[in-house]
Amino acid sequence: MGRIAEISVGPNSCVRLVRSRAVEQRLALDRGTIAAKIWAPPRFFIIQTSSALAVDLGCAYTLAVDDAGIGLLRVETGWVSFERDARESIVPAGAACATRPGKGPGTPYYEDAPPEFREALESLDFGTGGETVLATVLSRARKRDGLTLWHLLGRTAGRNRERVCDRLEQLVPPPPGVTREAVLRGEARGLERWRWELDGMPLLPREGTFGSYWRKLWFRLAGA
């Protein structure tokens, strides 16, 4: 796709062009597998499935969807934002994220995580879950799995959110000024600052910096 991306389509796949504009290129993967290498600016290239959008943040990845709409995103380099409505999973290199019809993207995880950790996480995302299952995720989490626990902060409530917060704090201490109380209240600024402490998370321009200003300007010029 010119200087934007290179897309490899697997056998028996169904791919459609949804939109082609100066500020967005969008394909739909109805079934099958694609491998994508993206050189466009972040959030310019999007692949949609029946349950989630794979939004490029500068990356190479594979995306597979079966006939039932069950999908799996696996990132090789860079980062992908796997989204549906207000739910977002940021998936870095070496990590994966599943998606299910009617539920959207699950919680991202590193593919070298212990099997018990991954099985329990799948139950939390798409199964019956429960406190015992969450306990397995927390007990088996490594420092690297702060990626998963950070996402779970926004997907749990009450005592379970406190348990996730306590375990994440043990593995990856929050930066100065980010309090436990603010995190438990779901304050976006505190959560965002803590995200920057995690291994593998994208170094996207913070709001208000020159990088964020330039990105907005590029999209404005491209849309003119």
VEXDREN-2710 file (C-alpha; in Angstrom, 1 decimal):
% VEXDREN-2710
k/r/px/py/pz
1/MET/0.0/0.0/0.0
2/GLY/2.5/2.6/-1.3
3/ARG/4.6/4.0/1.5
4/ILE/2.0/3.3/4.2
5/ALA/2.0/-0.4/4.8
6/GLU/2.8/-3.9/3.5
7/ILE/0.0/-6.4/4.0
8/SER/0.3/-10.2/3.5
9/VAL/-3.0/-12.0/3.2
10/GLY/-3.2/-15.7/4.2
11/PRO/-5.1/-18.4/2.3
12/ASN/-8.9/-18.5/2.6
13/SER/-9.0/-15.0/4.0
14/CYS/-11.6/-12.4/3.4
15/VAL/-10.3/-8.8/3.4
16/ARG/-12.2/-5.7/2.4
17/LEU/-11.2/-2.1/1.8
18/VAL/-13.5/0.0/4.1
19/ARG/-12.0/3.5/3.8
20/SER/-9.2/5.3/2.0
21/ARG/-8.7/8.9/3.0
22/ALA/-5.8/11.3/3.5
23/VAL/-5.9/10.8/7.3
24/GLU/-7.1/7.2/7.5
25/GLN/-6.7/3.9/5.7
26/ARG/-9.0/1.1/6.9
27/LEU/-9.4/-2.5/6.0
28/ALA/-11.8/-5.2/7.3
29/LEU/-10.7/-8.7/8.1
30/ASP/-13.8/-10.8/8.1
31/ARG/-12.0/-14.1/8.4
32/GLY/-8.5/-15.5/7.9
33/THR/-5.1/-14.1/8.7
34/ILE/-3.1/-11.1/7.7
35/ALA/0.4/-9.9/8.5
36/ALA/1.0/-6.1/8.5
37/LYS/4.0/-3.9/8.5
38/ILE/3.1/-0.3/9.0
39/TRP/5.2/2.8/8.3
40/ALA/2.5/5.4/8.5
41/PRO/2.1/7.9/11.5
42/PRO/0.3/6.4/14.6
43/ARG/-3.4/5.8/14.2
44/PHE/-3.4/6.2/10.5
45/PHE/-3.8/2.6/9.5
46/ILE/-6.7/0.5/11.0
47/ILE/-7.9/-3.1/10.5
48/GLN/-11.3/-3.8/11.8
49/THR/-12.8/-7.2/12.8
50/SER/-16.3/-7.9/13.9
51/SER/-15.3/-7.3/17.6
52/ALA/-12.3/-4.9/17.7
53/LEU/-10.2/-2.4/15.8
54/ALA/-6.4/-3.0/15.4
55/VAL/-5.1/0.6/15.4
56/ASP/-1.4/1.0/14.3
57/LEU/1.0/2.8/16.6
58/GLY/4.0/2.0/14.4
59/CYS/4.4/-1.8/14.2
60/ALA/4.4/-5.2/12.6
61/TYR/1.8/-7.7/13.7
62/THR/-0.4/-10.6/12.7
63/LEU/-4.1/-10.7/13.1
64/ALA/-6.2/-13.9/12.8
65/VAL/-10.0/-14.3/12.9
66/ASP/-12.0/-17.5/12.6
67/ASP/-15.4/-18.1/11.1
68/ALA/-17.0/-17.4/14.5
69/GLY/-15.3/-14.0/14.8
70/ILE/-12.9/-15.1/17.5
71/GLY/-9.6/-13.2/16.9
72/LEU/-6.0/-13.1/18.1
73/LEU/-3.6/-10.2/17.7
74/ARG/0.1/-10.9/18.0
75/VAL/2.6/-8.0/17.8
76/GLU/6.1/-8.5/16.5
77/THR/7.5/-5.0/16.7
78/GLY/6.2/-1.7/17.9
79/TRP/2.7/-1.4/19.4
80/VAL/-0.9/-1.8/18.5
81/SER/-4.0/-0.4/20.1
82/PHE/-6.8/-3.0/20.1
83/GLU/-10.0/-1.1/20.6
84/ARG/-13.8/-1.3/20.9
85/ASP/-15.8/1.7/22.0
86/ALA/-14.2/2.9/25.2
87/ARG/-12.2/-0.3/25.8
88/GLU/-8.6/-0.2/24.8
89/SER/-5.8/-2.7/25.0
90/ILE/-2.3/-1.5/24.3
91/VAL/-0.3/-4.4/22.9
92/PRO/3.5/-4.1/22.6
93/ALA/6.0/-6.3/20.8
94/GLY/6.1/-9.9/22.2
95/ALA/2.6/-9.6/23.5
96/ALA/-0.8/-10.8/22.3
97/CYS/-4.5/-10.0/22.9
98/ALA/-7.6/-12.0/22.1
99/THR/-11.0/-10.7/21.1
100/ARG/-14.4/-12.2/21.2
101/PRO/-17.7/-11.3/19.5
102/GLY/-19.9/-9.3/21.9
103/LYS/-17.1/-8.7/24.3
104/GLY/-14.3/-7.0/22.4
105/PRO/-10.6/-7.2/23.2
106/GLY/-9.4/-8.9/26.2
107/THR/-6.4/-8.0/28.4
108/PRO/-3.0/-8.1/26.7
109/TYR/-0.3/-10.5/27.9
110/TYR/3.2/-11.4/27.0
111/GLU/3.3/-14.7/25.2
112/ASP/6.1/-16.1/27.4
113/ALA/3.8/-15.7/30.5
114/PRO/3.3/-18.9/32.5
115/PRO/0.4/-21.1/31.2
116/GLU/-1.5/-20.9/34.5
117/PHE/-1.4/-17.1/34.2
118/ARG/-2.7/-17.1/30.6
119/GLU/-5.4/-19.6/31.4
120/ALA/-6.6/-17.6/34.4
121/LEU/-6.6/-14.4/32.4
122/GLU/-8.7/-15.9/29.6
123/SER/-11.2/-16.9/32.3
124/LEU/-11.3/-13.4/33.6
125/ASP/-11.8/-11.9/30.2
126/PHE/-14.2/-14.3/28.6
127/GLY/-15.2/-16.9/31.2
128/THR/-16.7/-17.0/34.6
129/GLY/-13.6/-15.4/36.3
130/GLY/-14.0/-14.8/40.0
131/GLU/-11.7/-14.0/42.9
132/THR/-9.9/-17.3/42.9
133/VAL/-9.0/-16.9/39.2
134/LEU/-7.8/-13.3/39.8
135/ALA/-5.7/-14.6/42.7
136/THR/-4.0/-17.0/40.2
137/VAL/-3.2/-14.1/37.8
138/LEU/-1.8/-12.0/40.6
139/SER/0.3/-14.7/42.2
140/ARG/1.8/-15.8/38.9
141/ALA/2.5/-12.3/37.6
142/ARG/6.1/-11.3/36.9
143/LYS/7.5/-7.8/36.7
144/ARG/7.0/-7.9/33.0
145/ASP/3.3/-8.8/33.5
146/GLY/2.8/-5.3/34.9
147/LEU/1.4/-4.7/31.3
148/THR/-1.5/-7.0/32.2
149/LEU/-2.1/-5.8/35.7
150/TRP/-2.1/-2.1/34.6
151/HIS/-4.9/-2.9/32.2
152/LEU/-6.8/-4.8/34.9
153/LEU/-6.8/-1.7/37.1
154/GLY/-9.5/-0.3/34.7
155/ARG/-11.4/-3.6/34.4
156/THR/-11.9/-4.4/38.1
157/ALA/-13.7/-2.6/40.9
158/GLY/-13.8/-2.6/44.7
159/ARG/-11.7/-5.0/46.6
160/ASN/-10.5/-6.7/43.4
161/ARG/-9.1/-3.4/42.1
162/GLU/-7.3/-2.9/45.4
163/ARG/-5.7/-6.4/45.1
164/VAL/-4.6/-5.6/41.5
165/CYS/-3.2/-2.2/42.6
166/ASP/-1.3/-3.7/45.5
167/ARG/0.3/-6.4/43.4
168/LEU/1.3/-4.0/40.6
169/GLU/2.8/-1.7/43.2
170/GLN/5.0/-4.6/44.3
171/LEU/6.2/-5.4/40.8
172/VAL/6.4/-1.9/39.3
173/PRO/6.3/0.9/41.9
174/PRO/4.4/3.9/40.7
175/PRO/6.3/7.2/40.0
176/PRO/6.5/9.9/42.7
177/GLY/3.3/11.8/43.0
178/VAL/1.0/8.9/41.9
179/THR/-0.9/7.8/45.0
180/ARG/-2.8/4.6/45.6
181/GLU/-5.9/6.6/46.4
182/ALA/-5.8/8.4/43.0
183/VAL/-5.3/5.1/41.2
184/LEU/-8.2/3.5/42.9
185/ARG/-10.4/6.4/42.0
186/GLY/-9.4/5.8/38.4
187/GLU/-7.8/9.2/37.9
188/ALA/-6.6/9.2/34.3
189/ARG/-3.4/11.3/34.9
190/GLY/-2.1/9.0/37.6
191/LEU/-2.8/5.9/35.6
192/GLU/-1.1/7.4/32.5
193/ARG/2.0/8.3/34.5
194/TRP/2.2/4.8/36.0
195/ARG/1.9/3.3/32.5
196/TRP/5.1/5.0/31.5
197/GLU/6.9/3.0/34.2
198/LEU/6.0/-0.3/32.5
199/ASP/8.4/-2.3/30.3
200/GLY/7.4/-2.3/26.6
201/MET/4.8/0.4/26.7
202/PRO/4.7/2.8/23.8
203/LEU/6.7/6.0/24.0
204/LEU/4.0/8.1/22.4
205/PRO/4.1/11.9/22.8
206/ARG/2.6/13.1/26.0
207/GLU/-0.2/15.6/25.6
208/GLY/1.1/19.1/25.5
209/THR/4.6/18.2/24.2
210/PHE/6.0/19.2/20.8
211/GLY/5.5/15.6/19.6
212/SER/1.8/15.7/20.3
213/TYR/1.5/19.1/18.7
214/TRP/3.2/17.9/15.6
215/ARG/1.0/14.9/15.3
216/LYS/-2.2/17.0/15.5
217/LEU/-0.7/19.4/12.9
218/TRP/0.1/16.6/10.5
219/PHE/-3.5/15.2/10.6
220/ARG/-4.9/18.8/10.2
221/LEU/-2.7/19.4/7.1
222/ALA/-3.4/15.9/5.7
223/GLY/-7.2/16.5/6.0
224/ALA/-7.1/19.9/4.4
END
